[in-house]
Amino acid sequence: MCGIVGYIGEKEALPIIINGLKRLEYRGYDSAGVSLIDGKSKIYKCKGRVADLETHIQNKDKSGKIGIGHTRWATHGEPNDINAHPHMSGNGHFIIIHNGIIENYARLKKRLQDSGYHFKSETDTEVLANLIEYIYLKGKVDAEVAIRLALTKVIGAYGLVVICTNEPDQLIAARKGSPMVIGIGNNEYLIASDATPIVEHTNSVIYLHDDDIAVIKKGELTLKTIRNEILTPQIQTIDLDIGDIEKNNFKHFMLKEIFEQPRSILDTFRGRITNDFTEIHLGGLFDVLPQLIKAKRIIIIGCGTSWHAGLVGEYLIEEFARIPVEVEYASEFRYRNPIICKDDVVIAVSQSGETADTLAAIRQAKKNGVLVLGICNVVGSSIPRETDAGVYTHAGPEIGVASTKAFTAQVTVLTMVALLIGKEKKILDEEKFTGLVNELINVPEKIEKILKQNDKFKTIAGLYKDAMNFIYLGRGYLFPVALEGALKLKEISYIHAEGYPAAEMKQGPIALIDENMPVVVIATKDNSYDKIVTNIQEVKARKGIVIAVVSQGDTVIKDLADHILEVPETNVILAPLLTVVPLQLLSYHIAVMRGCNVDQPRNLAKSVTVE
């Protein structure tokens, strides 16, 4: 979850590293640090954000054309100056930055303490630095060998970059379970946790695989395995524009990404739907489509917002493909010894493609010999590499920690998958299929209309920014939207919020309702409309405040609710794509008015690469 940047080349390293850390700060912002090599090694680090680091080093020696930097999301040890990365080994021979968790660090630490090592920090990373040094000195080997041997002793996940102060002309990077990408520039190399710090320097990259080690010198890169097997680097071209990772004229990345949803949804179905709306082509599923159609059960796995998208997918696939679907938290799936049959298909949903629990669940499913598909936003990430087939969303980079456009892009892909299977199984006739596809095509334009109401949503947000609790209610396709709306609010505003199926309100949550409780009800026209009107009346009877998301022109709920958020009419199966947008904006404005950092909410990180 931490962010890593490394540079080796002809330029001064610090400006490149600092700028890269700012691009990666969504991965963690508890502390930050850099190490620079210019004849001698220098380490500067402090608690806080990258801006705090810049202030900290203002009057320090900043020279060096080789360097590494780190922005931390704390796992072992509280956020403070001492636990910040980089870490130096006890005798000063190695400097390391690390993303991941060393699970057997306590046992390794005890052995090193028995050998005379003392530790300054509470981190597992300092243990790894000292382990490398111990092998280096004891075995009288070079730095690369010491690192490879040390990593054979490690249980856990890591993405790391190491400097050996006795061999200061190189950086050594390694990966297992945590993403690492190397950018190849003009007589320079950049190393990062993802491509965002690299794109302004080069679009040629190498994605490291598990157990890969890269030894990088000026103008020279050697790639090998932890077992010392030489590899041929596979150079790829990244399709990422620098404008995609800038705020442009928006105050926050989150707001920019909410407003990008018409484009990101369009980009996700663009080229995959024929002009006459009669066909959906998902090239990534072409070879496995027969297995998908014949599946006896589909298991969708994900975490957080991706799990909510999977819940929408459950409704879609069961309705149109008539295949039983189970939606599992990846973390629970991997630990509860699930029953997986040979005719099952597993679909993993992830924005980053690096979510640790989802990756572990994929590996477990593959051991059972079933078809595993991926729905992912990041080209070259681990999930697309480890699944049998899949579909990329085309949401573009999502920098805000609270996911917005990734959710709607994932739901768009799941909608296309459900419609495609339904058509192939002849459950959907041509007329209904074409009509639903035509409705999907119109979604971006309808979201544009919703976004024009932003000022209205902001006004309503101002009325309830000081509320202590919110309840979100929805039925059918809109129940997952209630969950997602509640998650967005709690993530960025720190207001306690819970989502429920509307009918379940009477099973307990109704006890919480009073004149201070805002209840957000997602209530567009569908076959349960009359039922949810009754739920609204039940809330009002107990003096609750009702904020209702309704279809444009609704007159019934308008007379009952305290506030209405209107969305254009659409088919019920596409309602999640529209109704989630007002909830995203409501959460955003409440958080801003409360003085919260909406792009980097406390305790959270964008890519959960540790368990």
N, C-alpha and C positions, 0 to 999 in steps of 0.2 A: 504494500500500500504506500510505502515511502517513494519519493522521487529521487532518481539518480541521474547525474550528468557527469560526463567525463570529456576531456578535450586533450588532443595532442596534435601539434602542428606548428605553423609559423607565426600565428597571431598570439596576442596576449590572451591568456586563457580566461581570466576572471570575468570580463564583460560577457563572454559567451556562456560561461557557467551560470552567472547570476541571472541572465535573461532566460536561460533554459530552466533554472529552478523556478522562476516566476511562472513559466508555462506549465510546470509540473506541480505547482503548489496545491492544486486540487487533490493530489494524492496524499497530502499530509502537510500540516502546518503547525506542528507543535514546537519544532526547533529547526534550525538550519545551520549548515556549515560548509566550509570549503578547505581544500588543501592545495597549495601551489608549489611547484618545483622549479627552482631557478638557482641551481648550484646547491642550495639547501632547501629543506622542506619547511613549509609554514602551514599551520593549522589555525583557522579562525572559526569559531562556532558559538552559538548562543541560543537560549530559549527564545521562542517567538517565531515570527514570520521572516520571509526573505528580506523584507524592508528593514526589519530589526538587525539582520545580519549586515546589510549595507551600512547602516549607521555604526555598527560595532567595528567595522574594518575601515572606517573613513580615513583614519590617519595611519593605517598600517602599510607595510610593504606589500604591494599587490602584484609584483612582477612574477612572471613565469609563463612559459608557453606549453606547459603540461599541468593539468589540474583536474581535480574531481570535486563534485559538490553534491549535497544531499539535503532534502527537506523531509522531515520525519513525521510519521504517525506512530505514536508511542505504543509499544507492546510490552517489552521488558524494561521497567524503570520509568518513573514519572518524567514528564517533560521538564528538563532543566539543562543548564549549560553542560554539566558533566556527561549526561546521557546522550547529548546531541552527537551526531556523526560529523566528521570522520573520527574514527578511533585509531590510536597508535598502540602498537604492541609494547610490552613492558620494557624492552631494550631498544626501542626506537627504530627497529629495522623495517616495520611494515605499517602502512596507513591504509585503512579500509573503510568503504561505505557499503551499506548492505540493506537490502529490502527482503523481508521474509522472517521466518522464525526457525531457529535452531532448536529442535525439540529436545535433544539430549545435551543441551548446554550445561545443565547442572552437573552431570556426571563428568563431562570434559573439564569443567571449571575445577572440580575437586582434584582431578588428576594433575592439573596444571599448578594448583596451589600446593599440592604435595611435592611438586618439582621446584618450588620456590617462587612461583609467579604471584604477584599481588595485583589486585584489580581496583581500579578507580571508580568504575561505573557499575550500574546494575544491569547492563545490557548483555544479551547473548552475543552481540557483534564483537565486543571486546574479547570474549572468549575465543571467537574464531581467529581474531588477529593474533592472539598469543599462541594458539594452536599452530598456526602457520609458522610463526617465528620459532617455536620450540622444535618443529620438524626441520626447519631451515638450519638451525644451529646444531642440533643433535646429529642430523644426517649429513651435514656439510654438503647440501645440494643447492642448486640455484633456486631462484624465487618461483619460477614456473613449476618445478617439480614439487617444491614444498607446498604450493597451493593445491596442486592436483592430489597429492597424498593426504593433505588435511581434509579435503572435501570427501575423500572416501571414508573418513571417520564420522562424517556429519549425517545426522538424521534430521530431515526437515526440508524447508524451502529456502531458496536464496536466489537473489540477483545481486551481484557484487562487482565492485571494481577495486583493485588492490594496487598500491604503489609500494615498491621495495626501495628504500632509501639508498641501498647499496647498488641498485640497478635502476637509476632514476630516469633512464631514457625510454621507459616503457610503461604502459598500463596493461594490466591483466584483468579481463572480465570473464565472469562465469555465470551460468544460469541453471537453476533447477526449480521449476514451479513458479518463478517470478519473472515477468517479461523483461527482456533486454533486446535492444536494437542498436546496431552500429551504423552510423552514417559515414559514407565514403565521399570526401570532398577532394579539393585540389591540394594534394600533398598534406592532407589533414584528415583526422578521424574524430568523430563524435560518438559518444556512448550515452544512451538514455533509456529510461524505463518505457517510453513510447516515442513516437515520431515527432511529437509537437515541438521539442527543442531543436530538432534537426532540420525541419522543413525549410527554414529560411537560409540554410547553408548548402543543402544538397537534397536531391530527391532519390539518390541511390543508397539503398540500405541493405543490411544483412540482418535477418531475424535469427537470434540464437535459439537453438532447441535445448531441451533438457540435457544436462551433462556435457554441454559444449563449453569450451574454454577458448577465448581469443587473446592472443598475445599481440599487442599493438605497439609498434614503434613508428617514428616519423617515416611516412612513405612505405610502411610495410605492415601487413597483417597476416598472422598465421592462425588458422582455425583448426582445432583438434578436439578430441573427446577427453574426458577425464581419465580414460585408459591410455592416452597418448596416441590415439589413432588419428592420423592426419585427415582433415576433411577439405573438400573443395567448397569454398564459399559460394552460396547461391545469392547473387545480387539481384534485388528487386527494385522496381521503380514505384515510389509512393505517389498516389494521386491525392495530394493535399495542398490546398491553397493557403497562403499565409493569412489571407482575409478571413478564412474559416476559424482561425484561432485568435482573432482580435475581437474586441467588443464593438468596434465600429462606433456608431453613435448611441449605443445603449449604455445605460448606467451600470448594468450587471450582465454577466454572461447568461444567467438564468432567464432574464427578460428577453434577451436576444434569442435564446433558444426556443422560448415559447413562441415568439413571433416568427421563427423560422419553420414552424410546423407545416404550414401550407406547402412550402418548398420541399421539406424533407419527406412528407408523405407522397408528394408528386414524384420525387426522385426515387422513392421506394417502389412505386408501381410503374414508373416510366420504362418503356421498352419491354415490359413483361405482359402487357395487355394489348391485344391487337386493336387496330383502329375501329373495327366494327363491333368490338366488345364481345366477340364470340369465343375467344380463346385466352387462356392465361398460360404463359410459358415461364416456368421457373427452371432455368437451365441447370442449377445446382442439384435439382432433384430428378433430372431426366433419367439417370441410370437406375435409380432406386424407386421410381414411381410405382412399378408393379408390386413391390414389397409393401409400400406405404398403403396402397389401395387394399391389399389383402390382410392388413394388420387386424388382429383380433382385439388389440387394445393399444392405445397410445398413452404413454406416460410423459407428461411435460414437467421438466424440472427447471427451477430457477430460484433466485433470491430477490427479496425486496420488490422493487417495481417490476422486474422481469417475471416474478411469480404472479403478480397481479395481471400482467399481460397474458400469462399462461392460463389464468382463470377465464379470461375472455375467450381465449382459444378453445377451452373446454366446451363452452356453450356453442361456439361456431362449429367445431368439428363434430360434436354429437348431433347437432341439428342437421347439418348438410351432408356429412359423410356417414352418419349412423355407426360410428365406431366408438366404443366406450373409452372415455378419457379420464385419467387421474392426474391431478396436478400436485406435485410434491415440492416441498422445500428441499433444496439440494442437500442441505446439512442433515436433515432427518432421513432422507432417502439413503444416504450412504452409510448411516449408522444403524439402521433398524433391520438389516438383513432382509430386504424386500424380496417378494416372490416375483421373478421375472421369467416369462415363458418365451419360447423360441419365436412365436408369432407376434410378440410385442414389438413396438417401435418406441424408442425414447427420443424426445425432442428437448434439447437443452437450449434455453433462452438466456442470453447475456448481452449487455451493452458492450462491455470491455473485451469479452472473450478471454479474460484472465481470472475470473472469480474462482477462488480456491475450492470452495465446496462444490461448485458446479463441475469443475474439472475432475475432482475426485469421484463424483457421482457418475460422470461419463466413463471413467476408467472402470468403475465397478460394473456398469452396464455392459461394457465391451467384453469384460471377462466372462459374462454370461452368454456371449455370442449373439446378442441382438443387434439390430440395425440402430445406429445412433446418429441422429441428425442435429445440426446446429442452426440456430438463428442468432446472428451476431452482427455487430456494427463495425468492428475493427478488423480490417484486412491484415492478414499475417499474424493474428493473435493465436493463442494456444487452442482455443475451442475449435475454430475452423480446421486447424491442423490435425486435431485428435478425433474429430467426428468423421463418419463415413461419407457424409454429404451434407448439404445444407443450403441456406439462403442468406445472403448478406442483406441487412437493411442498408439504406443509404441516407441515414440521418446526418452524416457528417460528424465532425468532432463535437463532443458534448463536454464542455469544460465545467459547467455548474455541477456541483456535487449532487444536488437533487435532480433526478432524471425527469425530463419532460418530453423532448422530441424523440428520445429513444423509445419511450413507452408507446407513443402513437405509431412510430415506424414498426415496432414489433407487432402491434395489433394489426397493422396493415398487412404484414407478411402472413400472419396467422389467418387473416381473412382470406387472402388469396389461396393459401394452402387448403383451407376448408372448402372453398368454392371449387377449386381444381379437383379435389378428390370427389366431391359430390357430383360434379359433371361426369367424371370418368366412370363413376359407379352408376350413372344414370338415375341418381336420386333427384338431381336437379335437371329439369327439362331446359331446352334452349331458351325459351322465353323468360323463365324465371332467372336463369343464369345471367343472361344478357342484361336484364333489368337490374340485378344486384350489382353487376360490374359497372353499369352506367352510374348507379348511385355512388359507388366507390370513387369513380372518376370525379364526381362533383364535390367530394369532401373538402379538398383544399380551398375551393372558392367559398364554401360555407364557413370554414374556419376563419377566412379573411373577414367575413361579416361579424363573427364573434369578436375578433380582435379589435374591431372598430368601437366596441363597447367598453374598452379598457377603462376609460374615465369613470364610467358607472360602477364597474367592479371596484375601482379604487375608493370611491365614495362609500360603498357598503363596507369595505374593509376598515375604513376609518371608524366606523361605528362600533366594531367588535374587536379592535386590536388589543383591548385590555381584558378580554374574556379569559377565564382560566381553563375552560374545557369546551370542546365541541363534540357533537355526535354527527356522523354522516350516515345516511340511510339510502339504500337502493334495492331494487328487485331485479331478478333475472340478469340480463346483460349489464345492468347498471349497478349491481352489487359490487363487482370488482372495482368500478369507478369510485364507489363510496370508500372502499379500502384505500385506493390510490390517493383520493382527495385528503383523507385523514393523514396518510403518511406524509404527503407534501407539507401539510400544515405543521405537524410535529417536528419534521426534519429541520425546517428553516426558521420557525418562529418560537419553538420550544413550548408551544401551547399543547397541553394534553388533548389528543383527539383520537377517537375510535370510530371505525366503520362497522356497520352491521347490515345484515339483510333486514329490510324494513319490517317484515313480519316478526322478527326476533326481538323487536323493541319491547314487546310485552313480556318477554321472558326474563327481564331483568333491567335492561338499560332505562326503561321508562321511569324507574325509581330516581334517576338522576335529574330528571327534567324539572326545571322551575323557571322563574322569570329571568334568570341570569344565564340560561343555557341556550346558546345558538345551536339549532339543529339544521344541518344542510341536507336537503332531500333532493335526490336526483329523480325527476318525475316527468320525463318526456312521455309522449303518447305511445302506449303499447298495450298488450292484452291484460296487464296488471294495473292499468292506470286507475281504475276505480278503487282498487285495494289500497294503493298508495295515497289516494285522496283521503281515505279513511284514516290512514296512519297520520297524516297531517292534522286531521281534526282531533285525533287523540293527543297530539303534542300541544295544540292550541288550547284544548280543554284543561291542560295543566300549566298554562301560562308560558309555555316554551316559545322561543323565538324561532320562526321558520324562515330559512333562506332556501328558496326552491329553484332548481334548474329545470326549466320547462321548455316545451316546444313553442316556437314563435306563434303568437296569437292565442295562446291558452287563456281562457277566461275563468275557468272553474277555480284553479289553484291561485290565480291572481287575486281573487277575492278572499282567499284564506291565508295566504302567506304574508309575512311582513315585508319580504323583498323577493323579487323574481329575477333570475338571470336567464335571459332568453337565448335559445339556440335555434337555428333553422331546422325545419322538419327533415327527417331522413328515415330510412328503414331502420327498424329497431336494432338490427345486427350491427349497424354502423354508428349507433348512438354513442358508444363509448369514445369514439374518436372526436366527437363534438363536445360532449358534456364534460369531459375532463379539462378542457381548456379554461372555462370560467373558474374551475376549482384551482387550477395552477395559478392563475392571475390573482385570485382572492388570497391564496397563501402568500404569494410574492409580496403583495402590497401590505398585508398585515405584518409580515416579517420586517419589511423596510421601515414601516412606521414604528415598530418596536425597537429599532436600532440594531437589528441582527445582521450578521454578515451572510447574506443569502447565498453567495457563491461558495463560501467555505464555512458552513455551519459547524459549531463546536463538536468535537469528538468524532466527526465523520470524515471519511475519505471516499473518493470516487470509485476506486478500483480495489475491491476487497480481496487482496491476494494472499491473506493469511487466514488461518482457520480460527 
